[in-house]
Amino acid sequence: MAVAAIGLAAYASIYWCQLNDRPIRSDGVSYYEYLPAWIADGDPTFETLARDCCAGYDVEQPVGIHRWPETGRWLDVHPIGVAVLMLPFFLAAHALTWWSNLPPDGFSPYYQYIVGAAGLAYLVAGLAVLKRLLCRHFSDAIVLATLVVITFGTNLFHYGVFDSTFSHAFSFFLVTSLVLLTEHWWAQPTWRTSIALACVAGLIVLVRHTNGLFLLVVPLYGVSRWSELVSNVRRLAERWRIVAAMALIAAMCVLPQLLIYKWATGHWIVNAYPEGSFSLGSSHVVATLFSTERGLFFWSPLLLLAVVGLFVARQWARGLAAATVITLAVDTFLMAHWFMWDLGAGYGHRGYTDALGLFAIFIASFFDWSARRPWLARGVALVAALLVALSIVQMWQYWVGIMPNENTTWAQYRAAFLRVR
Amino acid sequence: MGTVPGGVSPRALIRGVVLALGAIVVAAAAIYLHDPPWVATLTTGFRPWAVDGRGERFRWTMGRGSFFVPSDATAMTLKVRSHKPFPPNPITVDVRVDDRPLTVITLPDPRHPDPDDWVVVQLPLPRGHTSRHFRRVDLRVRHWLDGYYLGVHLGEVVVERP
C-alpha cells in the first residue's frame, strides 16, 4: 500500500511537473499499440493506425511498426504480452473516453494516464506476490527490508512510474509469480495451480520472448545437487499428464503471437527488430555488468548483496540458487550479444529488472545471514540504506536530466555525482 | 463488542457509510466527467501554433486530430492548405462531428495554383440533441509522400453561435 501511494504520487508528479512528456512513449508505444489497432480502430492489420500517423507523436512515420519487406504487411517490433496485460486498463480508459466524448483514438488523455498506470499496478502486484513468497521463508523484518531495497535500491520503481509502459514492471510481476506458483506446484500440483503456472509461463514468453529462459526455474526448482535434478526429472515424468496439459495451455497462450508472425511475415518465428539481432562476434558481458554506460552492478550496486546471498543462502533459498545462476547467466549472455546490449535509453540495465524477484530472494538470504551476526547487521543496514539513497538520487538525476539517459561516461558520472539540481 | 440498537454492528455501519460515500463520489465524478468543461481548450493531434510569413496563425495536423466547439454553434469555418508543393493527390480532410460524418474536404493539386492559398470551407453544424456543452470535431488528414506523413495546415477555426 505504501509503495502504491508513493508510486501514485510520483506518477502524478512526473506529469504534473512535465518531467516526462507522456506515459505511452518510446518502447511503450509498440508494446501498447495492439490495443488501439484491435479495439479502437477495429483493424488488427495496423493499416488504419499507420494511416492515422503517428500515435500522437510529432513524427513523419508510423511508430513501433514496420512493413515486412516480403509481404508488405505491418509488424509490431514488440510482442503482444504487455498489451494483453494492459487490456483492463485500456478498456477502462476506452469506456471513460466514450463517456466524456473524448477522441477514442487510443492516444488521447485518458488512455495515456490510465494505461500509463498499468506499469505501477503490476509493480505493486509483483511486490505483493514477492512479499507472499518471502513471508513463507523469512521473518517480517527481513521481508520488509528486502521489499524496500529491491523497490528503491534498483531501477524497479523507475520502471513502475517513469517508463511505466515499458515491459519491465509487467515482467517483474510475471517472473515473481512464476517462482511463487512453482513452489506451490512442486508441493501440490492441483489443476488450479497448474493452469495458473501454464498461463504465467505463456505470458512471460508473450511479454518478452527471451524471458522464456526463466521457465528453467520450474524444472530446476529446489535443485542444488545433481541427485536433486535427477529426482526432479523423475517427478516430472511421473506427472507427465499434467505437464503435457500445462505445455498445451502455455502453447495456446503463445499461439496468437505465432499467428500474427505468420500472417505478417509468412514465418512462424521471426526477429521483429528491423535494426539488428544477436551477434556472437560482439560480446559486451563486462559492460553489461559493470560499465558506467549501463552496467547492472554499477547502477544498482545493492544487487551485489544478492551475489553474496547466493553463497550464504540456506534451505529453501539455497534450492533456488542454481536456477537463478543459470537463468541469469544465460540472460546475461543473450543481452551481452544483442546488437543493442544496453537496450538503448534507460535508467540502469533494464534487461535485469524483469529478474529482480529472483535477486530479492538472495538479498533476503543475505539479510537473514547477517541478522544472525549482530556485529555485521548494523554495518549491512547502514550500507544498504546508503545504497538505496544513492539509487534514489540517481533516479532523480535521470528524471530531471542531470544524468544522460544513455552512453554515460565516467567523467559525466563523476561530474553529476550526488547533484540534485 | 456491543451492537447498536437494531442489531447493526458498528463495523457493518462503517462499511455501509464508506460504501455510500464511495457511491456518491463515483456518481459525482461520472456526472462531472460526462460533460467536463476543460474540453473547451483540449486539442489532440496537432503540432503547436505557428505564424506564417503573412502573419496568419496555423497548426500542422497529424493523421488524426480533434478539437471541441460549443454545442450551440450553428456553423464553423475551417481553413486548410497543403503548404508543401508535393504531388500526392488528392489530399483529403475527413471532418466528423461527434463521430458522425460531416464532410470531406479535398485540397487542389498542391503545385497549382499556390500551396499557401487557404481552402476556406464553411460547414453548417447539424442540430443534434446533446446534453453536453461541447461537441467533438475530428479531422482525419491523408497526406503522404513516399512513406512519409506530411499533414496540412489548419488555420484558426471560426465558430458561429446564435
Interface residues (C-beta under 8 A of the other chain):
Chain A: R51 D52 C53 C54 G56 Y57 D58 V59 E60 Q61 L96 W99 S100 N101 L102 P103 D105 F107 S108 P109
Chain B: A30 L33 H34 D35 P36 V39 L42 T44 G45 R47 M62 G63 R64 S66 D98 R132 F134 R135 R136 D138 R140 R142 W144 G147 Y148 Y149 L150
